[in-house]
């Protein structure tokens, strides 16, 4: 178990915010977690689990013990007539893992290409993009209870997946927020593969290339191109990806908004509710390109907040959250919709 003190966290959060961890412990195996529990000084202290840092906003130095998850490994666990079951350590880079599955000939994760972060963070957020959510490909995960030290396994139902939601984002009752550290995740990739193409950007790619039946590799390449054209590279311009969830409203609420704003972008859901495009709502309120200090709304995509100050004068977590709250107020006053942030505020 590697323990470090007074660790700069700028390189461990995709916003590039300056902050320090009072204590950081690198978790590379279950043995490290056992050693952590046996440490009389560290065991009773509050803990904060850190993966790729792509979905957090740090607002100050982190006093809880930071558990930096770095569990490695990628492997085929099981092959049946119908599916491949593949596993990755929680510390593996998510995009690299998606690319690895395709290299092995295992299809199904291509729509989730280029999403930043680590494998261990994907079930927490139930990541999703271009018509596919993690829960659609999920088999099970292994985790350790930080309170008891016990190892356990959860299936999809036990993870209680929802839109950008899971049992790991809730406290109390069956909630596991702040209690569980995910060590490995397994995915169920059906051999009877069907492309998921029901998004305008992908339809445009099919029309432009003349490819009506793309392979999984072609979809992977297209989505990488689409995301790179729309979203800033965190290595160049600090950000946490989509900052707000797309709000879901009733059909009646949507009809009321359409009556006032006919150009609103929305998607009908199978249960009769309607998902509104948060980026469109923000853009309609005039926020694209606006800033608070060195935190700004990205000019190409209003759903993304960015760090305009770079390494020399980075945005603070306070500036990011002040901007986010101003956007929330503006959207609520105009549309009556309360936007919910995706990142965890630390």
Secondary structure, DSSP 8 states (H G I E B T S, - for coil): -EEEEEEE-GGGSTT----EEEEEEEE-SHHHHHHHHH-TTTTTS-EEEESSSTTEE--S-B-SEEEEE----EEEEEE-SSEEEEEEETTSBHHHHHHHHHHTT--S-GGGTT--SBHHHHHHHT-EETTEEGGGTEEEEEEEETTT--EEEEEHHHHT-BTTB-GGG--STT--TTTEEEEEEEEEEESS------SHHHHHHHHHHT-SS--HHHHHHHHHHHHHHHS--TTTS-EEEE-B---EE-HHHHHHHHHH-TT--EEE-TTS-EEE-HHHHHHHTT-TT-EETTEEE-SS-TTEEEETTTTTS---HHHHHHHHHHHHHHHHHHHS----B-SEE-
